[in-house]
Amino acid sequence: MISRRRPQDGFTLVELLVVIAIIGALTSLLLPAVQSAREAGRRISCVNNLRQLGLAVRNYESAHYRLPPAAAMEAIEPVTTGSCDNVRFGGFDPQVGKMFSWVVAILPFMEETNLYSQFEFDRSVLEQTSEPQASHLTTLLCPTDDAGNRFYRNPLHTSGKTFAKGNYAAYVTPYHVDRQIDFPGALGGNGQRLARVSDGTSQTLLISEVRTRPHENDQRGAWALGWVASSLLAFDMHQKMVLDECGVKELPAPYRHTDGSLGVTQRPNNLGPNFDVLYTCPDEAGAQIDGMPCGEWGGRDGGYLSAAPRSLHPGGVNSVFLDGHVEFMVDEIDEVVMVYQVSVNDGIVFDQDQ
C-alpha cells in the first residue's frame, strides 16, 4: 500500500520572506503618496485659515473704516542721534502700552465674540484676569505645526501669564517693527485707512504663517501679543540712505530699499545671517537645529526687531494678500519683489507673473 503525505498548510519560509519583501516594496512605494496627500490636506487647511483671517481683517475695516492696529501701542518720541539729529530710531515700542495684538481686535469678525468679551481692555494683555489669551483657536492653527499644544510664558514679567500659540502673523513694515509708522506694512501703526494702501490690495502682503517651538519662553506664535514673531512680521530691508553735509541719513518716505540689505532680509524660513529678534531667545542651539534661529533684542541701541515667516510646508510659506487671495511664497523669492509687496505706499508694483 502506497502512503501519501497530506500537503502542508500555509507558506514555506521562503514564500513568507518573498511576501514580506513584496509588502515592504509596496509600502515604500505608497508611503510618499500618502505623505504627499496628507501634506496637501494640511496645506489646504492653512490656506483656508488665511482666507478666513484675511476676510476678518477686511470686515473689521468695513466696520471701523480703518484696518486693525498692529497692536495696542502708545506712540513714543523718536530718538535721534548725530550732530544734525538726522538719524531716527524708534517711533513705536511694542512693549509700551496695552500690547493687544491685531488678532484680538478681529476676534468678533472670526465668530469669537464671546472670547473677545472676556478681554479687559483697561489693562495690559499681560494682566488679564480671566485668561482669554490662553485659548487656542482652530482658525489660528496650521496642522503642520504643533502650536495647539504649546504656550508662552513671559519670563520678564512678574505676572507669569500663559499665552496660547498660533501660526499666523501680520506684516507691519518692510523695515523694523519699530519703524512701522514711517514705513508701514498692511497693519502698520495704530490702524491706517485703506486709502493709505496706495499700491493696491492685490499687491500688498497681509498675513503669513509662522512656526512655534515647544519652549515656553519662546514668544513666537503667541497670538494675543502685539510683539515681533508673536503676531507681527518685519522684512528688515533698510531704507535707502544718502550722504549730505550732516553725514549719512535716511531718505524720507516713501520707502526705497537699499541694496546693502540684500542677503540679510527676513525671507520665508530664513536661516541667517539675520535671525528672528526676540525679547528672550531660549536654547539658541536648539532653535538653530529646529530651523528657527533667533537672537535677543539688545535695546534700541543694540538690536532691531524683525522676524521671518516660517512653515513646515516644503519650500515656502502660505501668505494672504490684502484683497484676500492666497499665494505660496517660496523660500528663494526675490527680496526686492517681496519687500515692495510688504510696503503699502511706495508706488512700485511688480507684475504677478514675474
TIDOMI-814756 format. One record per residue (C-alpha): residue in one letter; x, y, z. Coordinates in steps of 0.5 Angstrom, whole numbers, padded with zeros to 4 digits. Each point is the difference from the previous one (the first is absolute). Layout:
! residues N
PT  zanu     c1     c2     c3
PT     A      X      Y      Z
...
***
This chain:
! residues 354
PT  zanu     c1     c2     c3
PT     M   0000   0000   0000
PT     I   0003   0007  -0002
PT     S  -0001   0005   0005
PT     R  -0001   0007  -0002
PT     R   0002   0007   0004
PT     R  -0005   0005   0001
PT     P   0002   0007  -0003
PT     Q   0003   0004   0005
PT     D  -0005   0006   0002
PT     G   0003   0008   0000
PT     F   0006   0003  -0003
PT     T   0007  -0003   0000
PT     L   0005   0004   0003
PT     V   0003   0002  -0007
PT     E  -0007   0002  -0002
PT     L  -0001   0004   0006
PT     L   0006   0004  -0001
PT     V  -0002   0002  -0007
PT     V  -0007   0002   0002
PT     I   0003   0004   0005
PT     A   0005   0003  -0005
PT     I  -0006   0002  -0004
PT     I  -0004   0003   0005
PT     G   0006   0004   0002
PT     A   0002   0002  -0007
PT     L  -0008   0002  -0001
PT     T   0000   0004   0007
PT     S   0006   0004  -0002
PT     L  -0003   0002  -0007
PT     L  -0006   0002   0003
PT     L   0002   0004   0006
PT     P   0003   0006  -0004
PT     A  -0007   0000  -0003
PT     V  -0004   0000   0007
PT     Q   0005   0005   0003
PT     S  -0001   0005  -0006
PT     A  -0008  -0001   0001
PT     R   0001   0002   0007
PT     E   0004   0006  -0001
PT     A  -0005   0002  -0006
PT     G  -0005   0000   0005
PT     R   0004   0004   0005
PT     R   0001   0005  -0005
PT     I  -0007   0001  -0002
PT     S  -0002   0001   0008
PT     C   0006   0005   0000
PT     V  -0003   0004  -0006
PT     N  -0007  -0001   0003
PT     N   0002   0003   0006
PT     L   0004   0006  -0003
PT     R  -0006   0002  -0004
PT     Q  -0004   0000   0006
PT     L   0005   0005   0003
PT     G   0000   0004  -0006
PT     L  -0008   0000   0000
PT     A   0000   0002   0007
PT     V   0005   0006  -0001
PT     R  -0004   0003  -0006
PT     N  -0006  -0001   0004
PT     Y   0003   0004   0006
PT     E   0002   0005  -0005
PT     S  -0007   0001  -0002
PT     A  -0003   0001   0007
PT     H   0005   0004   0002
PT     Y   0002   0004  -0006
PT     R   0008  -0002   0001
PT     L   0004  -0006   0000
PT     P   0001  -0003   0007
PT     P   0006   0002   0004
PT     A   0006  -0004   0000
PT     A   0000   0001   0008
PT     A  -0003   0004   0005
PT     M   0006   0004   0001
PT     E   0002   0007   0002
PT     A   0004   0005  -0004
PT     I   0007   0002   0003
PT     E   0004   0005  -0002
PT     P   0005  -0002  -0006
PT     V   0007   0000   0003
PT     T   0005   0004  -0005
PT     T   0008   0000   0000
PT     G   0006   0003  -0004
PT     S   0002   0008   0000
PT     C  -0006   0001  -0004
PT     D  -0005  -0004   0003
PT     N  -0001  -0003  -0007
PT     V  -0001  -0008   0002
PT     R  -0006  -0002   0003
PT     F  -0001  -0006   0004
PT     G  -0006  -0003   0004
PT     G  -0007   0003  -0002
PT     F  -0004  -0006   0004
PT     D   0002  -0004   0005
PT     P  -0004  -0007   0000
PT     Q   0001  -0001   0008
PT     V  -0003   0007   0001
PT     G  -0008   0001   0002
PT     K  -0005  -0006   0000
PT     M   0003  -0004  -0005
PT     F  -0006  -0004  -0003
PT     S   0001  -0003  -0007
PT     W  -0004   0001  -0006
PT     V  -0003  -0007   0001
PT     V  -0003   0003   0006
PT     A  -0003   0005  -0004
PT     I  -0003  -0004  -0005
PT     L  -0003  -0005   0004
PT     P  -0007   0002  -0001
PT     F   0001  -0001  -0007
PT     M   0002  -0007   0001
PT     E  -0006  -0002   0004
PT     E   0004   0000   0006
PT     T  -0005   0006   0003
PT     N   0000  -0004   0007
PT     L   0007  -0001   0001
PT     Y   0001   0008  -0002
PT     S  -0005   0002   0005
PT     Q   0005  -0003   0005
PT     F   0006   0004  -0001
PT     E   0000   0006   0005
PT     F   0003   0006  -0005
PT     D   0001   0005   0006
PT     R   0006  -0005   0002
PT     S   0006  -0003  -0004
PT     V   0000  -0006  -0003
PT     L   0005  -0003   0005
PT     E  -0005   0002   0005
PT     Q  -0007  -0004  -0002
PT     T  -0003  -0003   0006
PT     S  -0005  -0005  -0004
PT     E   0006  -0002  -0004
PT     P  -0003   0000  -0007
PT     Q   0007   0001  -0003
PT     A   0001  -0007   0002
PT     S  -0005  -0003  -0005
PT     H   0002  -0004  -0006
PT     L  -0005   0002  -0006
PT     T   0000  -0005  -0006
PT     T   0000   0005  -0005
PT     L   0007   0002   0002
PT     L   0003  -0007   0000
PT     C   0003  -0003  -0006
PT     P   0000  -0007   0000
PT     T   0008  -0001  -0002
PT     D   0002   0003   0007
PT     D  -0002  -0002   0007
PT     A  -0002   0007   0002
PT     G  -0007  -0003   0003
PT     N   0004  -0003   0006
PT     R   0005   0006   0001
PT     F   0000   0006   0005
PT     Y   0005   0006   0001
PT     R   0001   0003   0007
PT     N   0004   0006   0000
PT     P   0006   0000   0005
PT     L   0001   0007   0000
PT     H  -0007   0002   0003
PT     T  -0002  -0002   0007
PT     S  -0007  -0002  -0002
PT     G   0002  -0006  -0003
PT     K  -0006   0000  -0004
PT     T  -0001  -0006  -0005
PT     F  -0001   0001  -0008
PT     A  -0002  -0005  -0005
PT     K   0004   0000  -0006
PT     G  -0003   0000  -0007
PT     N   0003   0000  -0007
PT     Y  -0001   0007  -0004
PT     A   0003   0007   0001
PT     A  -0001   0006  -0004
PT     Y   0005   0005  -0004
PT     V   0000   0007   0003
PT     T   0006   0002  -0003
PT     P   0006  -0001  -0006
PT     Y   0005   0002   0005
PT     H   0000  -0001   0008
PT     V  -0006  -0001   0004
PT     D   0001   0007   0004
PT     R   0000   0004  -0007
PT     Q  -0007  -0002  -0002
PT     I  -0002   0007   0001
PT     D   0005   0003  -0005
PT     F   0000  -0006  -0005
PT     P  -0007  -0004   0001
PT     G  -0002  -0007  -0002
PT     A  -0007  -0002   0000
PT     L  -0001   0000   0007
PT     G   0005   0005   0002
PT     G  -0002   0005   0005
PT     N  -0006   0001   0004
PT     G  -0005  -0001  -0005
PT     Q   0001   0003  -0007
PT     R  -0005   0002  -0005
PT     L  -0001  -0005  -0006
PT     A   0001   0006  -0005
PT     R   0008   0000   0003
PT     V   0001  -0006  -0003
PT     S   0001   0003  -0007
PT     D   0004  -0006  -0003
PT     G  -0007  -0004   0000
PT     T  -0003  -0005   0004
PT     S   0002  -0006  -0005
PT     Q   0008   0003   0000
PT     T   0000   0000   0008
PT     L   0002  -0006   0004
PT     L  -0004   0000   0007
PT     I   0001  -0007   0004
PT     S   0005  -0005  -0001
PT     E   0001  -0007   0004
PT     V   0005   0000   0006
PT     R   0002  -0006   0004
PT     T   0001  -0002   0007
PT     R   0004  -0003   0005
PT     P  -0002  -0004   0006
PT     H   0005   0004   0004
PT     E  -0005   0004   0005
PT     N   0005   0006   0000
PT     D   0000   0001  -0008
PT     Q  -0005   0005  -0002
PT     R  -0001  -0002  -0007
PT     G  -0007  -0001  -0001
PT     A  -0003   0003   0006
PT     W  -0006   0003  -0004
PT     A  -0003   0005   0005
PT     L   0006   0003   0001
PT     G   0002   0006  -0005
PT     W   0007  -0002   0000
PT     V   0005  -0002  -0005
PT     A   0000  -0007  -0002
PT     S  -0006  -0001   0004
PT     S  -0005   0004  -0004
PT     L   0004   0005  -0004
PT     L   0005  -0001  -0006
PT     A   0005   0005  -0003
PT     F   0004  -0002  -0006
PT     D   0007   0004   0002
PT     M   0001   0003  -0006
PT     H   0003   0007   0002
PT     Q  -0002   0007  -0003
PT     K   0005   0003  -0005
PT     M   0005   0005   0002
PT     V   0003   0006  -0003
PT     L   0006   0004   0002
PT     D   0000   0007   0002
PT     E   0003   0006   0004
PT     C  -0002  -0004   0006
PT     G   0002  -0007  -0002
PT     V  -0004  -0006  -0002
PT     K  -0007   0001   0001
PT     E  -0007  -0004  -0002
PT     L  -0004   0003  -0006
PT     P  -0007   0002   0003
PT     A  -0006  -0004  -0002
PT     P  -0002  -0003  -0005
PT     Y   0004  -0007   0001
PT     R   0006  -0001  -0004
PT     H   0004  -0006   0001
PT     T   0008   0000   0001
PT     D   0004  -0006  -0004
PT     G   0004   0000   0007
PT     S  -0005  -0004   0003
PT     L   0000  -0006  -0006
PT     G   0001  -0006   0003
PT     V  -0001   0001   0007
PT     T  -0008   0001   0000
PT     Q  -0006  -0004   0003
PT     R  -0002  -0004  -0006
PT     P  -0004  -0006   0001
PT     N   0003  -0005   0005
PT     N   0007   0004   0001
PT     L   0005  -0004   0003
PT     G   0005   0006   0000
PT     P   0004   0004   0001
PT     N  -0005   0004   0002
PT     F  -0004  -0003   0006
PT     D  -0007   0001   0003
PT     V   0001   0005   0005
PT     L  -0004  -0002   0007
PT     Y   0000   0003   0007
PT     T   0003  -0006   0002
PT     C   0003  -0006  -0004
PT     P   0000  -0006   0004
PT     D   0004  -0006  -0002
PT     E   0003   0003  -0006
PT     A   0004  -0006  -0002
PT     G  -0007  -0004   0000
PT     A  -0003   0006  -0004
PT     Q   0005  -0001  -0006
PT     I  -0001  -0007   0000
PT     D  -0007   0001  -0001
PT     G   0001   0004  -0006
PT     M  -0003   0006   0004
PT     P   0007   0004   0002
PT     C  -0001   0006   0005
PT     G   0003   0006   0004
PT     E  -0001   0004   0005
PT     W  -0002   0007   0000
PT     G   0005   0005   0003
PT     G  -0004   0006   0000
PT     R  -0001   0005  -0005
PT     D   0008   0001   0000
PT     G   0002  -0007  -0001
PT     G  -0005  -0003  -0004
PT     Y  -0006   0001  -0005
PT     L  -0007  -0004   0001
PT     S  -0001  -0004  -0006
PT     A  -0003  -0008  -0002
PT     A  -0001  -0004  -0006
PT     P  -0006  -0004  -0002
PT     R   0001  -0008   0001
PT     S  -0003  -0006  -0001
PT     L   0001  -0008  -0001
PT     H  -0003   0000  -0007
PT     P   0006  -0002  -0004
PT     G   0003   0006  -0004
PT     G  -0004   0006   0003
PT     V  -0006   0003   0004
PT     N  -0007   0002  -0002
PT     S  -0002   0007   0000
PT     V  -0006   0004  -0001
PT     F  -0001   0007  -0003
PT     L  -0004   0006   0002
PT     D  -0005  -0002  -0005
PT     G  -0001  -0007   0002
PT     H   0004  -0004  -0005
PT     V   0005  -0005   0003
PT     E   0007  -0002  -0003
PT     F   0005  -0005   0001
PT     M   0007   0004   0001
PT     V   0006  -0004  -0001
PT     D   0006   0001   0005
PT     E   0004   0003  -0006
PT     I  -0005   0005  -0002
PT     D   0004   0006  -0003
PT     E   0001   0005   0006
PT     V  -0002   0006  -0004
PT     V  -0006  -0002  -0002
PT     M  -0002  -0003   0007
PT     V   0002   0007   0003
PT     Y  -0005   0004  -0004
PT     Q  -0005  -0005   0001
PT     V   0000   0002   0007
PT     S   0001   0007   0000
PT     V  -0007   0003  -0002
PT     N   0001   0007  -0003
PT     D   0007   0000  -0004
PT     G  -0003   0001  -0007
PT     I   0004  -0006  -0002
PT     V  -0005  -0006  -0003
PT     F   0003  -0007  -0003
PT     D  -0003  -0004  -0005
PT     Q  -0003  -0006   0004
PT     D   0002  -0005  -0006
PT     Q   0008   0003   0001
***
